[in-house]
Amino acid sequence: MLLTDIHRHPTVLEPIAYSWDIVAKFLPGLELVEQRQVEHTVLSAEGFGDIYQSLRRGIPYDHADPKERNGILSAKFRKRD
């Protein structure tokens, strides 16, 4: 299982920035079972994103929208035989 914020610039809390194509790094060694790309829509009181609430809302990430913002990637893999 891979669950991560997708953002363009590293931050203090997340020093590595992944892009949407991170899933390809696990292939073909693993089989992709399910993938979700959603908008990061929910902020906590401290201003940090709440990944789980955004996933529950399930608003698909609009790749056609050019404005810079975070997204959430959820991917489930299975080991190949």
N, CA, C and O atoms as a GROMACS GRO file, in nm:
protein
  324
    1MET      N    1   0.085  -0.116   0.000
    1MET     CA    2   0.000   0.000   0.000
    1MET      C    3   0.089   0.123   0.000
    1MET      O    4   0.186   0.132   0.076
    2LEU      N    5   0.056   0.215  -0.084
    2LEU     CA    6   0.124   0.344  -0.091
    2LEU      C    7   0.020   0.452  -0.069
    2LEU      O    8  -0.081   0.456  -0.139
    3LEU      N    9   0.044   0.539   0.027
    3LEU     CA   10  -0.046   0.651   0.055
    3LEU      C   11   0.042   0.772   0.078
    3LEU      O   12   0.120   0.776   0.174
    4THR      N   13   0.031   0.871  -0.009
    4THR     CA   14   0.121   0.985   0.000
    4THR      C   15   0.058   1.112  -0.054
    4THR      O   16  -0.030   1.109  -0.140
    5ASP      N   17   0.106   1.225  -0.001
    5ASP     CA   18   0.075   1.355  -0.059
    5ASP      C   19   0.155   1.368  -0.186
    5ASP      O   20   0.269   1.322  -0.195
    6ILE      N   21   0.097   1.431  -0.284
    6ILE     CA   22   0.170   1.466  -0.406
    6ILE      C   23   0.180   1.617  -0.409
    6ILE      O   24   0.079   1.688  -0.410
    7HIS      N   25   0.303   1.666  -0.411
    7HIS     CA   26   0.326   1.810  -0.418
    7HIS      C   27   0.456   1.833  -0.492
    7HIS      O   28   0.540   1.744  -0.502
    8ARG      N   29   0.470   1.953  -0.544
    8ARG     CA   30   0.585   1.984  -0.631
    8ARG      C   31   0.712   2.017  -0.557
    8ARG      O   32   0.822   2.001  -0.610
    9HIS      N   33   0.700   2.065  -0.433
    9HIS     CA   34   0.818   2.113  -0.361
    9HIS      C   35   0.831   2.043  -0.226
    9HIS      O   36   0.732   2.028  -0.154
   10PRO      N   37   0.953   1.999  -0.191
   10PRO     CA   38   0.974   1.941  -0.058
   10PRO      C   39   0.940   2.042   0.052
   10PRO      O   40   0.952   2.163   0.033
   11THR      N   41   0.899   1.989   0.167
   11THR     CA   42   0.870   2.072   0.282
   11THR      C   43   0.948   2.019   0.402
   11THR      O   44   1.011   1.913   0.393
   12VAL      N   45   0.945   2.091   0.512
   12VAL     CA   46   1.013   2.046   0.632
   12VAL      C   47   0.955   1.912   0.680
   12VAL      O   48   1.028   1.822   0.719
   13LEU      N   49   0.822   1.901   0.676
   13LEU     CA   50   0.757   1.778   0.722
   13LEU      C   51   0.762   1.666   0.620
   13LEU      O   52   0.757   1.548   0.656
   14GLU      N   53   0.772   1.702   0.492
   14GLU     CA   54   0.779   1.603   0.384
   14GLU      C   55   0.895   1.640   0.292
   14GLU      O   56   0.876   1.705   0.190
   15PRO      N   57   1.015   1.597   0.329
   15PRO     CA   58   1.135   1.642   0.257
   15PRO      C   59   1.153   1.581   0.118
   15PRO      O   60   1.244   1.620   0.044
   16ILE      N   61   1.069   1.485   0.083
   16ILE     CA   62   1.076   1.426  -0.050
   16ILE      C   63   0.945   1.454  -0.121
   16ILE      O   64   0.838   1.428  -0.067
   17ALA      N   65   0.954   1.507  -0.242
   17ALA     CA   66   0.833   1.537  -0.320
   17ALA      C   67   0.818   1.431  -0.428
   17ALA      O   68   0.908   1.410  -0.509
   18TYR      N   69   0.704   1.364  -0.428
   18TYR     CA   70   0.673   1.263  -0.529
   18TYR      C   71   0.582   1.325  -0.635
   18TYR      O   72   0.511   1.422  -0.609
   19SER      N   73   0.586   1.267  -0.753
   19SER     CA   74   0.491   1.305  -0.857
   19SER      C   75   0.395   1.188  -0.879
   19SER      O   76   0.413   1.080  -0.824
   20TRP      N   77   0.293   1.212  -0.960
   20TRP     CA   78   0.192   1.109  -0.984
   20TRP      C   79   0.250   0.981  -1.044
   20TRP      O   80   0.191   0.874  -1.029
   21ASP      N   81   0.364   0.991  -1.110
   21ASP     CA   82   0.421   0.872  -1.175
   21ASP      C   83   0.501   0.782  -1.080
   21ASP      O   84   0.566   0.688  -1.127
   22ILE      N   85   0.499   0.807  -0.949
   22ILE     CA   86   0.571   0.723  -0.853
   22ILE      C   87   0.524   0.578  -0.860
   22ILE      O   88   0.602   0.487  -0.833
   23VAL      N   89   0.400   0.555  -0.896
   23VAL     CA   90   0.345   0.418  -0.905
   23VAL      C   91   0.426   0.335  -1.004
   23VAL      O   92   0.449   0.216  -0.980
   24ALA      N   93   0.470   0.394  -1.113
   24ALA     CA   94   0.545   0.322  -1.216
   24ALA      C   95   0.676   0.265  -1.162
   24ALA      O   96   0.727   0.166  -1.215
   25LYS      N   97   0.731   0.325  -1.057
   25LYS     CA   98   0.857   0.277  -0.998
   25LYS      C   99   0.841   0.138  -0.937
   25LYS      O  100   0.940   0.066  -0.922
   26PHE      N  101   0.719   0.100  -0.901
   26PHE     CA  102   0.694  -0.030  -0.838
   26PHE      C  103   0.661  -0.139  -0.940
   26PHE      O  104   0.651  -0.257  -0.905
   27LEU      N  105   0.643  -0.100  -1.064
   27LEU     CA  106   0.608  -0.194  -1.170
   27LEU      C  107   0.733  -0.229  -1.250
   27LEU      O  108   0.820  -0.143  -1.260
   28PRO      N  109   0.749  -0.345  -1.307
   28PRO     CA  110   0.656  -0.458  -1.309
   28PRO      C  111   0.674  -0.554  -1.191
   28PRO      O  112   0.610  -0.658  -1.188
   29GLY      N  113   0.760  -0.521  -1.094
   29GLY     CA  114   0.782  -0.611  -0.981
   29GLY      C  115   0.657  -0.638  -0.900
   29GLY      O  116   0.639  -0.746  -0.844
   30LEU      N  117   0.570  -0.537  -0.893
   30LEU     CA  118   0.442  -0.552  -0.824
   30LEU      C  119   0.330  -0.526  -0.923
   30LEU      O  120   0.347  -0.454  -1.021
   31GLU      N  121   0.217  -0.585  -0.897
   31GLU     CA  122   0.098  -0.564  -0.980
   31GLU      C  123   0.012  -0.456  -0.915
   31GLU      O  124  -0.015  -0.463  -0.795
   32LEU      N  125  -0.029  -0.357  -0.991
   32LEU     CA  126  -0.116  -0.252  -0.940
   32LEU      C  127  -0.259  -0.306  -0.934
   32LEU      O  128  -0.315  -0.345  -1.036
   33VAL      N  129  -0.316  -0.308  -0.815
   33VAL     CA  130  -0.451  -0.360  -0.794
   33VAL      C  131  -0.554  -0.247  -0.798
   33VAL      O  132  -0.662  -0.261  -0.856
   34GLU      N  133  -0.519  -0.134  -0.736
   34GLU     CA  134  -0.612  -0.021  -0.729
   34GLU      C  135  -0.533   0.107  -0.712
   34GLU      O  136  -0.432   0.110  -0.643
   35GLN      N  137  -0.580   0.213  -0.775
   35GLN     CA  138  -0.516   0.344  -0.761
   35GLN      C  139  -0.624   0.452  -0.754
   35GLN      O  140  -0.721   0.450  -0.830
   36ARG      N  141  -0.604   0.546  -0.662
   36ARG     CA  142  -0.692   0.662  -0.652
   36ARG      C  143  -0.607   0.788  -0.649
   36ARG      O  144  -0.505   0.793  -0.581
   37GLN      N  145  -0.650   0.888  -0.722
   37GLN     CA  146  -0.587   1.019  -0.722
   37GLN      C  147  -0.695   1.120  -0.688
   37GLN      O  148  -0.787   1.142  -0.766
   38VAL      N  149  -0.684   1.180  -0.570
   38VAL     CA  150  -0.789   1.271  -0.524
   38VAL      C  151  -0.732   1.407  -0.486
   38VAL      O  152  -0.614   1.423  -0.458
   39GLU      N  153  -0.822   1.506  -0.487
   39GLU     CA  154  -0.786   1.640  -0.444
   39GLU      C  155  -0.763   1.640  -0.293
   39GLU      O  156  -0.835   1.574  -0.218
   40HIS      N  157  -0.663   1.715  -0.250
   40HIS     CA  158  -0.636   1.731  -0.107
   40HIS      C  159  -0.721   1.848  -0.060
   40HIS      O  160  -0.683   1.964  -0.075
   41THR      N  161  -0.836   1.816  -0.003
   41THR     CA  162  -0.939   1.918   0.021
   41THR      C  163  -0.961   1.954   0.166
   41THR      O  164  -1.022   2.058   0.194
   42VAL      N  165  -0.914   1.876   0.260
   42VAL     CA  166  -0.947   1.896   0.400
   42VAL      C  167  -0.824   1.936   0.479
   42VAL      O  168  -0.722   1.866   0.475
   43LEU      N  169  -0.831   2.048   0.551
   43LEU     CA  170  -0.721   2.092   0.637
   43LEU      C  171  -0.762   2.079   0.782
   43LEU      O  172  -0.878   2.101   0.818
   44SER      N  173  -0.667   2.042   0.865
   44SER     CA  174  -0.692   2.034   1.009
   44SER      C  175  -0.689   2.174   1.068
   44SER      O  176  -0.661   2.271   0.998
   45ALA      N  177  -0.717   2.184   1.196
   45ALA     CA  178  -0.713   2.314   1.264
   45ALA      C  179  -0.574   2.376   1.260
   45ALA      O  180  -0.560   2.498   1.263
   46GLU      N  181  -0.471   2.292   1.254
   46GLU     CA  182  -0.333   2.342   1.250
   46GLU      C  183  -0.291   2.382   1.109
   46GLU      O  184  -0.181   2.433   1.090
   47GLY      N  185  -0.378   2.360   1.011
   47GLY     CA  186  -0.345   2.397   0.874
   47GLY      C  187  -0.280   2.285   0.794
   47GLY      O  188  -0.245   2.305   0.678
   48PHE      N  189  -0.264   2.167   0.855
   48PHE     CA  190  -0.206   2.053   0.784
   48PHE      C  191  -0.318   1.976   0.714
   48PHE      O  192  -0.432   1.974   0.762
   49GLY      N  193  -0.285   1.913   0.604
   49GLY     CA  194  -0.385   1.837   0.531
   49GLY      C  195  -0.423   1.709   0.602
   49GLY      O  196  -0.339   1.644   0.664
   50ASP      N  197  -0.547   1.672   0.592
   50ASP     CA  198  -0.595   1.546   0.647
   50ASP      C  199  -0.617   1.450   0.532
   50ASP      O  200  -0.720   1.454   0.464
   51ILE      N  201  -0.519   1.364   0.510
   51ILE     CA  202  -0.522   1.270   0.398
   51ILE      C  203  -0.646   1.182   0.402
   51ILE      O  204  -0.713   1.164   0.301
   52TYR      N  205  -0.677   1.129   0.518
   52TYR     CA  206  -0.786   1.032   0.529
   52TYR      C  207  -0.922   1.095   0.500
   52TYR      O  208  -1.005   1.033   0.434
   53GLN      N  209  -0.945   1.214   0.549
   53GLN     CA  210  -1.072   1.280   0.519
   53GLN      C  211  -1.083   1.314   0.372
   53GLN      O  212  -1.191   1.303   0.313
   54SER      N  213  -0.972   1.356   0.312
   54SER     CA  214  -0.974   1.385   0.168
   54SER      C  215  -1.003   1.259   0.088
   54SER      O  216  -1.077   1.263  -0.010
   55LEU      N  217  -0.947   1.147   0.130
   55LEU     CA  218  -0.976   1.020   0.062
   55LEU      C  219  -1.123   0.982   0.076
   55LEU      O  220  -1.185   0.935  -0.020
   56ARG      N  221  -1.178   1.003   0.194
   56ARG     CA  222  -1.320   0.971   0.215
   56ARG      C  223  -1.409   1.060   0.127
   56ARG      O  224  -1.510   1.014   0.075
   57ARG      N  225  -1.371   1.185   0.111
   57ARG     CA  226  -1.448   1.275   0.023
   57ARG      C  227  -1.439   1.227  -0.121
   57ARG      O  228  -1.537   1.232  -0.195
   58GLY      N  229  -1.320   1.182  -0.160
   58GLY     CA  230  -1.302   1.118  -0.291
   58GLY      C  231  -1.322   1.206  -0.412
   58GLY      O  232  -1.366   1.158  -0.517
   59ILE      N  233  -1.289   1.333  -0.401
   59ILE     CA  234  -1.302   1.421  -0.518
   59ILE      C  235  -1.184   1.392  -0.612
   59ILE      O  236  -1.069   1.415  -0.575
   60PRO      N  237  -1.211   1.342  -0.732
   60PRO     CA  238  -1.101   1.307  -0.823
   60PRO      C  239  -1.010   1.427  -0.850
   60PRO      O  240  -1.057   1.540  -0.866
   61TYR      N  241  -0.880   1.402  -0.855
   61TYR     CA  242  -0.784   1.508  -0.884
   61TYR      C  243  -0.800   1.550  -1.028
   61TYR      O  244  -0.797   1.466  -1.119
   62ASP      N  245  -0.817   1.678  -1.050
   62ASP     CA  246  -0.836   1.732  -1.185
   62ASP      C  247  -0.700   1.771  -1.243
   62ASP      O  248  -0.649   1.879  -1.216
   63HIS      N  249  -0.644   1.682  -1.323
   63HIS     CA  250  -0.513   1.708  -1.383
   63HIS      C  251  -0.517   1.819  -1.487
   63HIS      O  252  -0.413   1.873  -1.524
   64ALA      N  253  -0.636   1.855  -1.536
   64ALA     CA  254  -0.650   1.963  -1.634
   64ALA      C  255  -0.644   2.101  -1.568
   64ALA      O  256  -0.626   2.201  -1.636
   65ASP      N  257  -0.660   2.107  -1.436
   65ASP     CA  258  -0.655   2.233  -1.362
   65ASP      C  259  -0.508   2.269  -1.340
   65ASP      O  260  -0.438   2.196  -1.269
   66PRO      N  261  -0.460   2.378  -1.398
   66PRO     CA  262  -0.316   2.409  -1.392
   66PRO      C  263  -0.268   2.469  -1.260
   66PRO      O  264  -0.147   2.480  -1.239
   67LYS      N  265  -0.359   2.508  -1.169
   67LYS     CA  266  -0.311   2.573  -1.047
   67LYS      C  267  -0.234   2.473  -0.959
   67LYS      O  268  -0.268   2.355  -0.950
   68GLU      N  269  -0.130   2.525  -0.896
   68GLU     CA  270  -0.045   2.441  -0.811
   68GLU      C  271  -0.115   2.412  -0.680
   68GLU      O  272  -0.157   2.503  -0.609
   69ARG      N  273  -0.127   2.283  -0.648
   69ARG     CA  274  -0.192   2.240  -0.525
   69ARG      C  275  -0.152   2.096  -0.497
   69ARG      O  276  -0.098   2.028  -0.584
   70ASN      N  277  -0.179   2.050  -0.377
   70ASN     CA  278  -0.147   1.913  -0.339
   70ASN      C  279  -0.258   1.819  -0.382
   70ASN      O  280  -0.374   1.858  -0.395
   71GLY      N  281  -0.219   1.695  -0.402
   71GLY     CA  282  -0.314   1.590  -0.428
   71GLY      C  283  -0.279   1.473  -0.338
   71GLY      O  284  -0.179   1.477  -0.265
   72ILE      N  285  -0.360   1.369  -0.343
   72ILE     CA  286  -0.335   1.250  -0.263
   72ILE      C  287  -0.339   1.129  -0.355
   72ILE      O  288  -0.430   1.112  -0.436
   73LEU      N  289  -0.237   1.046  -0.342
   73LEU     CA  290  -0.227   0.924  -0.420
   73LEU      C  291  -0.237   0.805  -0.327
   73LEU      O  292  -0.165   0.795  -0.228
   74SER      N  293  -0.328   0.716  -0.361
   74SER     CA  294  -0.344   0.591  -0.288
   74SER      C  295  -0.329   0.479  -0.389
   74SER      O  296  -0.399   0.478  -0.491
   75ALA      N  297  -0.240   0.385  -0.363
   75ALA     CA  298  -0.219   0.273  -0.455
   75ALA      C  299  -0.204   0.144  -0.376
   75ALA      O  300  -0.132   0.137  -0.276
   76LYS      N  301  -0.273   0.042  -0.423
   76LYS     CA  302  -0.263  -0.090  -0.362
   76LYS      C  303  -0.196  -0.183  -0.463
   76LYS      O  304  -0.234  -0.190  -0.580
   77PHE      N  305  -0.095  -0.254  -0.414
   77PHE     CA  306  -0.017  -0.344  -0.499
   77PHE      C  307  -0.028  -0.487  -0.447
   77PHE      O  308  -0.064  -0.512  -0.332
   78ARG      N  309   0.004  -0.578  -0.538
   78ARG     CA  310   0.011  -0.720  -0.502
   78ARG      C  311   0.141  -0.774  -0.560
   78ARG      O  312   0.181  -0.740  -0.672
   79LYS      N  313   0.207  -0.860  -0.483
   79LYS     CA  314   0.330  -0.920  -0.530
   79LYS      C  315   0.299  -1.017  -0.646
   79LYS      O  316   0.206  -1.097  -0.638
   80ARG      N  317   0.377  -1.006  -0.750
   80ARG     CA  318   0.359  -1.096  -0.864
   80ARG      C  319   0.416  -1.232  -0.829
   80ARG      O  320   0.514  -1.244  -0.755
   81ASP      N  321   0.354  -1.336  -0.883
   81ASP     CA  322   0.401  -1.473  -0.859
   81ASP      C  323   0.522  -1.505  -0.943
   81ASP      O  324   0.576  -1.616  -0.935
   0.00000   0.00000   0.00000
